[in-house]
C-alpha cells in the first residue's frame, strides 16, 4: 500500500508532463502523417508514371515509409521527457528541500526510488508508447499508404523510448550525487550520452538493446547505492 501511495503521488506530479508530451508528439507526428496522406507523398498512383512526373517517380524509389519521418521527433521527445522527469523527480525535491520529509517516511529508500521509476515508465508508455503504436497502426493500412512500414521501424521507435528512460536514470543519478560538478557528479548524464551514441550508431537492434540494458543496469546500481547511503 505504501508503494501504491507513493506511485500515485509521483504520477500526479508527472501528469502535466505526460499530457504535454503526448499532445506535442501527437500533434507533430499526426500532422506529418496527415500531410503525407493528403498530398500523396508516399502514394504510388498512376499519375506518377506520366511523362511529366517521370523524374519525380524515380525519386520515389528512394523514399522511406512515412512513419520513419516521425522517428527523429520521437527520439527528441523521448530524450526531453526523460530529462524533464528526472529533474522533476530528483532535482526539484532538493531545491524545494522536501527530500528529508520524503526520506523520513516509514518506507525504505529504495521503495521511494522504485515508485518514481515506475511512474516514469508508466508516463513513457502512455505519452509516447501508446501514441507510437497508434501511428504504426494508422500507417499500416494500404488504402492510406502504399509504402507500408516494416516491423523494424516499429521496434526502433521503442528503442528511442528506452533511450528516454536511460536519460531519466542518468539525470536521477546526477541529481542524487553529492559530488562537485567538475568531478564525478556529471557521470550520470555523461554515461547516458555515451549509451545514446552507442545505440544510435549501432544498426543491429540486438546489440542496441543490449547496450541499453547494460547501461541501465549500471545506472540503476549506482542510483541504488547513492540513495541508500546519501545523507539528506
ROTOR-237227 format. One line per 2 residues: number of its first residue (from 1); their letters; for each residue x, y, z of C-alpha. Coordinates in Angstrom, 2 decimals, always signed. Layout:
% ROTOR-237227
NUM	A	X/Y/Z ~ ...
This chain:
% ROTOR-237227
1	XX	+0.00/+0.00/+0.00 ~ +2.80/+2.41/+0.78
3	XX	+4.33/+1.77/-2.63 ~ +0.98/+2.39/-4.32
5	XX	+0.52/+5.62/-2.38 ~ +3.96/+6.81/-3.45
7	XX	+3.25/+5.74/-7.02 ~ +0.02/+7.75/-7.13
9	XX	+1.88/+10.77/-5.76 ~ +4.58/+10.52/-8.43
11	XX	+2.01/+10.00/-11.17 ~ +0.15/+13.13/-10.10
13	XX	+3.37/+15.12/-10.31 ~ +4.21/+13.57/-13.70
15	XX	+0.74/+14.05/-15.17 ~ +1.32/+17.55/-16.65
17	XX	+4.45/+16.37/-18.46 ~ +2.71/+13.20/-19.59
19	XX	-0.10/+15.20/-21.17 ~ +2.21/+17.81/-22.68
21	XX	+4.45/+15.16/-24.24 ~ +1.51/+13.21/-25.65
23	XX	-0.03/+16.38/-27.13 ~ +3.22/+17.57/-28.71
25	XX	+4.13/+14.17/-30.16 ~ +0.58/+13.53/-31.36
27	XX	+0.35/+16.97/-32.97 ~ +3.69/+16.87/-34.80
29	XX	+3.51/+13.21/-35.76 ~ -0.14/+13.37/-36.72
31	XX	+0.46/+16.44/-38.89 ~ +3.34/+14.70/-40.68
33	XX	+1.30/+11.58/-41.41 ~ -1.71/+13.61/-42.47
35	XX	+0.35/+15.68/-44.87 ~ +1.86/+12.53/-46.37
37	XX	-1.59/+11.03/-46.81 ~ -3.29/+14.11/-48.25
39	XX	-0.58/+15.07/-50.72 ~ +0.31/+11.54/-51.77
41	XX	+3.96/+11.84/-50.82 ~ +4.09/+8.06/-50.41
43	XX	+1.36/+7.06/-52.85 ~ +2.27/+5.04/-55.96
45	XX	-0.70/+6.14/-58.03 ~ -0.66/+6.07/-61.83
47	XX	-0.28/+9.83/-62.15 ~ +3.39/+9.49/-61.29
49	XX	+4.03/+7.41/-64.36 ~ +3.18/+10.09/-66.90
51	XX	+6.00/+11.74/-68.79 ~ +5.56/+14.86/-66.70
53	XX	+6.20/+13.05/-63.44 ~ +8.79/+10.50/-64.53
55	XX	+11.63/+12.16/-62.66 ~ +9.54/+12.50/-59.50
57	XX	+8.60/+8.85/-59.75 ~ +12.23/+7.84/-59.97
59	XX	+12.89/+9.81/-56.81 ~ +10.09/+7.98/-55.01
61	XX	+12.05/+4.76/-55.33 ~ +14.34/+6.06/-52.61
63	XX	+11.64/+7.30/-50.25 ~ +11.02/+5.64/-46.93
65	XX	+7.86/+4.81/-45.05 ~ +6.07/+7.92/-43.72
67	XX	+6.44/+6.50/-40.21 ~ +10.22/+6.95/-40.42
69	XX	+9.75/+10.70/-40.72 ~ +8.39/+10.69/-37.17
71	XX	+11.43/+8.80/-35.82 ~ +13.59/+11.88/-35.07
73	XX	+10.60/+13.57/-33.43 ~ +10.06/+10.53/-31.22
75	XX	+13.74/+10.41/-30.25 ~ +13.96/+14.08/-29.30
77	XX	+10.65/+13.97/-27.44 ~ +11.71/+10.87/-25.52
79	XX	+15.06/+12.36/-24.51 ~ +13.38/+15.59/-23.46
81	XX	+10.78/+13.75/-21.39 ~ +13.49/+11.71/-19.67
83	XX	+15.40/+14.86/-18.78 ~ +12.32/+16.72/-17.51
85	XX	+11.04/+13.80/-15.42 ~ +14.50/+13.20/-13.95
87	XX	+14.70/+16.83/-12.88 ~ +11.13/+16.77/-11.53
89	XX	+11.60/+13.59/-9.51 ~ +15.14/+14.06/-8.19
91	XX	+16.22/+17.71/-8.55 ~ +13.10/+19.66/-7.57
93	XX	+12.84/+17.95/-4.12 ~ +16.40/+19.14/-3.47
95	XX	+15.66/+22.74/-4.47 ~ +12.40/+22.79/-2.50
97	XX	+14.04/+20.96/+0.44 ~ +11.38/+18.25/+0.56
99	XX	+13.78/+15.31/+0.42 ~ +14.00/+14.99/+4.23
101	XX	+10.21/+14.84/+4.51 ~ +10.04/+12.13/+1.84
103	XX	+13.01/+10.09/+3.06 ~ +11.98/+10.01/+6.71
105	XX	+8.67/+8.35/+5.99 ~ +8.20/+4.81/+7.30
107	XX	+9.25/+3.33/+3.98 ~ +12.52/+2.09/+2.57
109	XX	+14.53/+4.49/+0.41 ~ +14.72/+2.03/-2.44
111	XX	+10.93/+1.79/-2.40 ~ +10.75/+5.55/-2.95
113	XX	+13.09/+5.26/-5.90 ~ +11.21/+2.35/-7.46
115	XX	+7.94/+4.26/-7.11 ~ +9.50/+7.17/-9.01
117	XX	+10.88/+4.83/-11.67 ~ +7.54/+3.05/-12.06
119	XX	+5.82/+6.40/-12.50 ~ +8.37/+7.36/-15.16
121	XX	+7.88/+4.08/-17.04 ~ +4.09/+4.49/-16.97
123	XX	+4.47/+8.06/-18.22 ~ +6.63/+6.92/-21.14
125	XX	+4.27/+4.08/-22.03 ~ +1.19/+6.31/-22.08
127	XX	+2.55/+9.53/-23.57 ~ +4.91/+8.01/-26.15
129	XX	+4.39/+4.25/-26.39 ~ +0.64/+4.37/-26.91
131	XX	+0.87/+7.20/-29.45 ~ +3.70/+5.46/-31.33
133	XX	+1.66/+2.24/-31.53 ~ -1.32/+4.25/-32.83
135	XX	+0.83/+5.89/-35.51 ~ +2.16/+2.49/-36.58
137	XX	-1.34/+1.06/-36.80 ~ -2.51/+4.07/-38.83
139	XX	+0.36/+3.84/-41.32 ~ -0.10/+0.10/-41.89
141	XX	-3.30/+0.49/-43.92 ~ -2.69/+0.05/-47.68
143	XX	-5.58/+2.38/-48.53 ~ -3.66/+5.23/-46.92
145	XX	-0.05/+4.44/-47.86 ~ +1.35/+2.03/-50.40
147	XX	+4.79/+2.05/-48.78 ~ +3.93/+0.33/-45.52
149	XX	+6.35/+0.44/-42.57 ~ +8.36/-2.64/-41.72
151	XX	+8.42/-4.10/-38.22 ~ +11.98/-2.87/-37.71
153	XX	+10.72/+0.73/-37.79 ~ +8.24/-0.05/-35.03
155	XX	+10.94/-1.70/-32.92 ~ +13.30/+1.23/-33.47
157	XX	+10.61/+3.50/-32.07 ~ +10.58/+1.54/-28.83
159	XX	+14.36/+1.73/-28.85 ~ +14.08/+5.53/-28.85
161	XX	+11.60/+5.37/-25.98 ~ +14.01/+3.20/-23.99
163	XX	+16.73/+5.78/-24.56 ~ +14.50/+8.33/-22.86
165	XX	+14.45/+6.11/-19.79 ~ +18.25/+5.94/-19.88
167	XX	+18.33/+9.74/-19.85 ~ +15.92/+9.65/-16.91
169	XX	+18.26/+7.37/-14.96 ~ +21.30/+9.47/-15.84
171	XX	+19.51/+12.64/-14.70 ~ +18.44/+10.90/-11.49
173	XX	+22.00/+9.81/-10.67 ~ +23.36/+13.30/-11.30
175	XX	+20.63/+14.82/-9.16 ~ +21.29/+12.43/-6.27
177	XX	+25.08/+12.77/-6.35 ~ +26.73/+14.95/-3.73
179	XX	+29.98/+15.34/-5.68 ~ +31.08/+18.57/-7.31
181	XX	+30.05/+19.33/-10.89 ~ +33.67/+19.42/-12.02
183	XX	+34.38/+15.98/-10.57 ~ +32.10/+12.92/-10.81
185	XX	+28.64/+14.45/-10.45 ~ +28.23/+14.74/-14.21
187	XX	+28.88/+10.99/-14.61 ~ +25.18/+10.08/-14.83
189	XX	+24.37/+12.40/-17.72 ~ +27.71/+11.74/-19.44
191	XX	+27.23/+7.98/-19.26 ~ +23.67/+8.30/-20.58
193	XX	+25.03/+10.31/-23.52 ~ +27.54/+7.54/-24.28
195	XX	+24.75/+4.96/-24.29 ~ +22.68/+7.13/-26.64
197	XX	+25.56/+7.49/-29.11 ~ +26.42/+3.78/-28.94
199	XX	+22.78/+2.85/-29.59 ~ +22.09/+5.27/-32.42
201	XX	+25.19/+4.29/-34.38 ~ +24.53/+0.56/-33.92
203	XX	+22.41/-0.76/-36.81 ~ +21.87/-4.21/-35.23
205	XX	+18.85/-4.00/-32.97 ~ +20.00/-6.80/-30.69
207	XX	+23.26/-5.05/-29.84 ~ +21.46/-1.73/-29.46
209	XX	+19.04/-3.14/-26.90 ~ +21.94/-4.90/-25.16
211	XX	+23.74/-1.57/-24.79 ~ +20.61/-0.02/-23.28
213	XX	+20.08/-2.89/-20.84 ~ +23.71/-2.90/-19.70
215	XX	+23.79/+0.89/-19.39 ~ +20.53/+0.95/-17.44
217	XX	+21.79/-1.78/-15.11 ~ +24.95/+0.22/-14.34
219	XX	+22.97/+3.39/-13.69 ~ +20.46/+1.53/-11.50
221	XX	+23.22/+0.04/-9.36 ~ +24.82/+3.46/-8.91
223	XX	+21.49/+5.09/-8.05 ~ +20.63/+2.38/-5.55
225	XX	+24.00/+2.79/-3.82 ~ +23.76/+6.59/-3.81
227	XX	+20.23/+6.86/-2.48 ~ +20.92/+4.24/+0.19
229	XX	+23.99/+5.98/+1.60 ~ +23.36/+9.68/+0.99
231	XX	+22.63/+11.99/+3.91 ~ +19.58/+14.12/+3.12
